[in-house]
Amino acid sequence: MLLSLFPVNLFSDNLLLLLSIVIITALFVSQAGYKFGVPSLLLFLAVGMAFGQDGVGIRFDNFHIAQSVGNIALTVILLAGGMETDFRSIKPVLRQGIILSTLGVLFTVAFTGGFIWFLSTRMPQALPFGVLGCFLLAAAMSSTDSASVFNILRGSRLSLKNNLGSVLELESGSNDPVAYVLTITLVQIITAGNAPKTPVVVLTLLFQILIGAGIGVGMGYLGRWMIKRIRLRGSALYAIMVLCLGFLTNAVAADLKGNGLLALYIAAIILGNDKKLPFKKDVLKFLDGVTWLAQILMFLLLGLLVNPSELPKVAFPAILIAVFMSLVARPLSVFMLMAPFKEMNWRGKSFVSWVGLKGAAPILFAIYPVVANVPEAKDMFNIVFFITLLSLLFQGTTIPFAAKLLKVGEKAEGEVDTMGIEMPDEMGTLTNHIVTKKDLSKGNLLKDLNMPLGKRVIMIKRGDDFIMPDGGATLMEGDQMLILESYSQNET
């Protein structure tokens, strides 16, 4: 890493100073962008570009380091995403999600690769790739990005009908293996000059998926067993253990020639759906913070890799490819593959087609050709980066509008203010209630509310003050109550 502003090395105080300045800047910019509905990940990329060689002057051109940091960040992002995925919500859409994450990627590569090859015959200077290079570029962009999908869907406070959110999250969390295998295979063919037979490629893909899935299931249940039997001091150590289990799952699957990211995602779902996991809420909070840091570092680093002065050269073909992928290749793949599923109507298919978000994963896959010295790989990387910017800018910012236009979204319930109280999931659900004049019509004491059986007020908040909820507590209009509703009463 060469930093033109300060003479720094990897362990100097100046490097820490620069990292702090860049990250704090990214946080301020993302907060400002949130008010205008701009995805945070897009702004992180923009900040990285602004601090790069064509901006402030930080020069970073080590694709090997970027690849390693990106893989670590993706591990953290998928771990957190899997831990927060409710299996009950994805179970009804397993077939749809798996089909989109496998055949959907293959269809997208076929359609997009053919289009890029067609363009290359018309504009060879802008797209100086052979046939295999065209399909390699398509393969690098073929998966939807888990970081972008998780971040935007969960950050937009949008509740989607007919399990569409679950379909999109399952697809984005599990479609990297196909894109990865296709990318690596095409890189090997181009660099080695000998193409393996189609059955070999298919068997390799199936082997990676099956091994990854098997390792994921095994490590998920092993992790459950270990966490419940090892007594650690405090929730922080349990959080660190879960994080390490995620890295271990990824590494074991990769060493056994399976897909590590798929194994990690499956293991995380198994861990996250264990309601008796010790300190589960604290673990999720820890992972949420680490995920944000991983996303910031990854997108800033990827932004530093790009020289904005090189992007105009690829802008026109990148725009054409982006439009084709968004309006032709992705919708065509979704409508063809989802045709048998009558429960997903044309509105749902249209929305799923639009949320084919690109992000860090496609950019990371585009690094592989650069590292392998594939001819014209830097142009491929710049095209993928440009298309990612367009995807986050136009698709990422219009998801709530698209959901409203297609009538597939509904107002999501606000996040519950738990007032710092942690409650085991098996005890019930926590809800908030604001005291109204009607609530006080029979008296202003808590006992006058006559709460229904199975509901208990466990804390009262008045401004910045907290009031213990005994029966004689005096209530005022505007008080916020935290209510526990037990599952047992719901079931009876």
N, C-alpha and C positions, 0 to 999 in steps of 0.2 A: 504494500500500500504506500503510495507516494502522496503526501499532503503538501501542497505548495504553500500553504499559509504558515505552517509551523514546522520546524525540524523535529518530527516525532517518530517514535517507534511504538511497537505494540504494547509496551509496558510503561510508557511515559505519562506524566501528569497532563501534558498537552493533549494527548489522545483522549484522556478522560474528559478534559475540558471541551474538546470538540464534540465528542459524543453527547455530552450533556446539553450543549447548546443546540445541536441538531435535533435531539429528541424533544427537548422542551419547545423548540420552535414548531416541530410537527404537532405536538399536543395543542398548542395555542391555535395553530391554523386549523386543525381538525375540529376544535370546538367552535370556531367561527363558521366553518363550513357546515357544521351540523344544523345551524339555524336556517341555512338555505337548502338543506336536503342533499348536500353533496357527500358521497360516500367517503368515510375517513381514509380508506385504503387508497383511494385515488389521490387524496391530498398528501398522504405519506410518500407516494411515488413522486408527486410534484415537488415536494420539499427536497427529496433526494436529488432530483434533477437540478433544482435551484442551487444546491450546495456543491454540485459536481463541477467538472472541469470547465464547462461553458458558463458556469454561474459564479459562485463564490470562489471556486478554484481548487476544491478538493479533488484530486485525481485518484480514481480507483479503477483498476482494470484487471483485477485478478479473478477470473471466472471460476477457478478452482475453489477459492475461499467462498465466493458467493454461492456456489453449488452446495458446499458443506453447511454453511449457515442456513441456507434455504431448506435443506433436508431436515435439519434440527428444528427449525421453526415450524415446518409442516407437521412434524411429529407432535409437537406441543398443541398445535391448532386442532389436529384430528383427535387427539386424546381428549381435549376439553369438549370438542363437539360431540364425540361419542358418549362421553360421560353425561352430557345434558340431553341426550336423545332418549325419549321415552319409548321403549320397545312396544308398548301397547299402541302407540300412535303409528309406528311404521309397520306393524304386523299386517294390517289390512292392505298395505300397498307394497309388500315385499316383491311381488312379481313385477309390478310396474317399475319399481326402482331398479331392480336387477336387470331387467330388459334394457332400460334406458342407459344404465352404466356399462353395459357390454355391447349389445347390438347397436345401441344408439351411437356409441363412439365409432364403431366400424362404419356405420352408414354415413356419419358426418365426415369421416376421413375420405370415404369413397367419393361423395358428392363434392366436397371442398377441394380435394386433391385434383379431381378432374377439371374443376373450374380454374384452379391455379395453373394447371398445365395448358389449358386453353388460352389463358391470359399470357402465359410465357411465350407462346408462339406469335402473339401479336405485339408484345413489348419485351423482347429479349434483353434489352439493356436494363430495364427496371426489375425484371425477374429472371436473372441469369442462372436458372436452375434446370437440370435435366428432369426427366419424368420422375425418377426416384426422389429427387430433391423437392419437387412439387408436393409429392405425397408425404415426405418427411415434414415439410412445413405444415401441412394439414394435420398430421399426427400430433405435432407439438401443441397445436391449438385445440385439439378435439375434445378434451375433458373440460367440464365445468369446474370452476375453482371452489374448493370447500371453504377456504378462508373468506372469500367474497360472499358466497351464498350464506354461510352462517352469520357473518357480520351484518349483512344488509337485512336479511329476513328477520333476525332476532333484534336488530337495532331499530327497525322501522315501526315497531309496535303494531304490526299488522297481523291479524288473525285470518288465515285463509280457509276457505270452505273445502269440504270433500277431501280432506287430508292432503291438499296440494303442497302445503309446506313440508309435510313428512316425505312426500315423493321427491321434492327438490333436494332436501337435505340428505336423504338416503342416496340419491343419485350422485350428488357432488362428493359425498364422503367415500363412495366406493367405485368411482369410475376412473381413478388414476391408474390402476393396474393395466387396463387395456391400452390406454394412451402411452404408458411407460414402455410396455413391451413393444408396441408398434414403433415408437421412437427409437428405442435401442436397436431393434432389428434392422430398421432402415439405415441407421448410422453404421452398423456393422457391414451391411451389404455395400454401401457406398464406399466405405474406407477399405474394405477387403476385396471388393470387386466380385465376390461370388455370392449369389443369392440362394439361401436355403429353400427347399421345396415348401410349398404351401402347407402340407400336413405337418411339417416340422414346426412351422410358426404357430399353427393352431394348437398343437400339442404343448408347445412351450407356454403359450398363453394359459391354457387350461391347467397345466401343472402349477404355474405360479399362483393362479387363483385358488386352486384346491389346497395347495400347501399353505398359502396365506390364511385361508379361511380356517383350516384345521388348527394351525398354530394360534390363531386368534381366539378360537373357542377354548383350546386347552389352556392358554395363558390367562384368559379371562377368569375361568373357574379356579385355576391355581392361585391367581391373585386374590380372589375372594377368600379362599381358604387361608392363605398366608396372613392377610390383613386382619382377619378375625382371631387368629391364634397368636400373633405376635403382639405383646404388650409394649407399646411405645409411650414415651412421656410427652403428651400433648398432641394437639391436632396438627401442628406444623410438621411433625415427623411423619404422620400418616400421609399428609399431602406430598411430602418429598418421596415417600415410598411409592405412592401411586404414579408420580411422575417418572420415577426410575423404572417401574414396571412397564410403562409405556415405551421407554427407550429400549428396554430389554426385549420386549415383544417384537418391536421393529427389527432389532439386530438379529434375533434368533431366526425369524422368518427369512430375512435376507441371506443369512449364512446357509440356510437350507434350500436356497434357490426359490423361495416363495416370495410373494409380494408383501413387503414389510408394512406398507401403509394400510393395506386392506386388513392385515392381521391386527394391527394396532387399533383400527376403527372398531372391529368386531369385539376385541377384548375390552375396549373402553365402554361399549354399549352394555356388555355383560356386567362390568364393574358398576357402572352408573345406575343400573336397574336393580341393584341389590339395596332394598330399603333399610337393611340392618347394617350397612357399611358404616364403620365407626367414623364419627365426625364428618359425615358426608357433605354437609353444607359448608363446613369450613374448608374441606378439600376443594369443593367447586369454586369457592371464592378465591382460593389460592391460585387455582388453574386459570380463573378468569383474568387475574392480574398478570400471570406469566404469559398467557395467550396474547394479551394486548402488547406486552413488551416484545414478544416474538414477532408479532405482525408488524409492529413499528420498525424493528431492526431489519426484518426481511425486506419490507417494501422500500425503506430508505436505502438499503444496500443495493437493491435492484435498480432503484432510481439513479444511484451514483454510477452504475455501470454504463448508463446510456449518455451519449453526447447529443444534446438536442439539435446541434448543428447538422447531425447526420440523418435526422428524421425526415426533413423535407424530401430527400432523395427517394424515400420509400412511401411517402404519404399517399400518393395517388393509387398505386396498386393495393396498398394496405386498406384504403377506404373501400375500394371495390370488393376486396375479399371479405372485409367486415360486413358490408351490406349483404353480400351473398350468404354468408354464414348465418346472419341474424334473420334474414327474410326468406331464405330459400332452403339452405341445407338443414339447419336446425328444425324449422317447422315441418319440412318434408319428413325428416326422420321421426319426429315425435308423432305426427299424425298417422304415419304408416304403422309404427310399432304399437301405438296405443289404440288403434282401431278396434281390436277385440274387446277392449275394456269399456263397456257401455256406460259404466258409472262415471267415467270421465267424459263430460260433454265437450263440445267444440270450444266453449269458453275456457274450460280448464286446460285443454290441449294448447290453446293459443297462449295462455299465460305461461305454461311450462316452456313453451317454445321461446318466449321472450326472455325468460330468466336463464338463458344459457350463458351465464356470466363468466368472463375470463378474469384472471388475476395472477397470483404468484405462481401457481402450478404450471400453466402454460409457459411463463417466462423461464421457470426453472428447467422445464423440458427443452426449451430452446437453447439452453446453455450447453446441453450434451453435444450437439454438433460442433459448437465452438471449441469445447475441450478436446474433441476428437479430430479437430482440424479438417472438418468437412469443407469442401470448396464453397465459398460465398456464404459461410455460416454466419458471419457478422451481419450480413444483410437479412438473413432469416431471423436472427435475434431482434434486429431493429423493427422488422415487420410485425413480429409477435408482440413486441412491446407497444408499438403504435396501436395495434388492434386492441390490446388490453386497455389502453387509455380510453379508446373509443367506447369499449364495452362498459367500463365503469362509469364513464361520463354520461352516455345516452341510455343504456339499459339500467345501470345501477341507480340513477337518479329518477327514473320514471316507473320503477316497480310499483310504488303505491298508486300512482295515477293509472297504470295498466290494470291493477287489481280492481280499482273503482270503475274503470271503463268497461271491463269485462264482467263486472259484478261477481267477482270471486272472493272478495275480501269483506271483512266485517270488523267493526271496532273492537279492538282487543281490550280485555280487562286491564286496568292499571296494576302496576306492580304493588304487591302488598308491603306496607311498612311494618316490619316485624318488631320495630322498636328495640332492636338488639337482642331479642329473645330467640333462641334456637330450640326447635321442637322436632323430635323424631317424626319422620314421615308417617309411620304407622299409627301415630296418635290421632291424626286427622288433618284438616286443612285450616289455614289461618286466613282470615278476612278482616278488612277494615270497615268500620261504620262510623259516620259522622252524626253526632247527636242532633236531632231536630226539635222544633217546638212540639211536634206531634208526639215525639218520644217522651216529652216532659209533661204531657197533658194529665197524667195520673199521679204525678209526683216527681220530684227532682232527685230522688235517691236511686241508687243502682238497683236496689231490690224492687223498686216500683216498676221496673221494665218488664218483669215476669218473662225472663228469657225462655225460649222453647227448650224442651228436653233435648240434651245432646249438644247444646251451645253454651259456652262459658266465656265471660269477659275475663281476659287474663292480664290486661293492662289498659290504662286510660292515659291519654296524652292531652295536655292543655297547654298550647303554645310550646314552650321548651321544657315544661315541667311534666313529671310523671306522677300518677296517682295510683296507689294500690287499690285494686277493685274489690274491696269488701262491701257487704250489702249496704252499709251506712254511708258509702261514699256519695258526696253531693255532685250531681252532674250539672253542666251548663251547656247551653246551645253552642255547637261548634266543637265540642270535645271529640277527640278521635279515639275510638275504642278498638282494641285488637281482640278479635273473637276466635276461639277455637271451636270448630265443629267436628265432632268425633265421627269416624267412619262407621263405627258399630251402630250408631243411631241411624245413619243414612241407610244402612243395609237392612235394618229392621223396619 
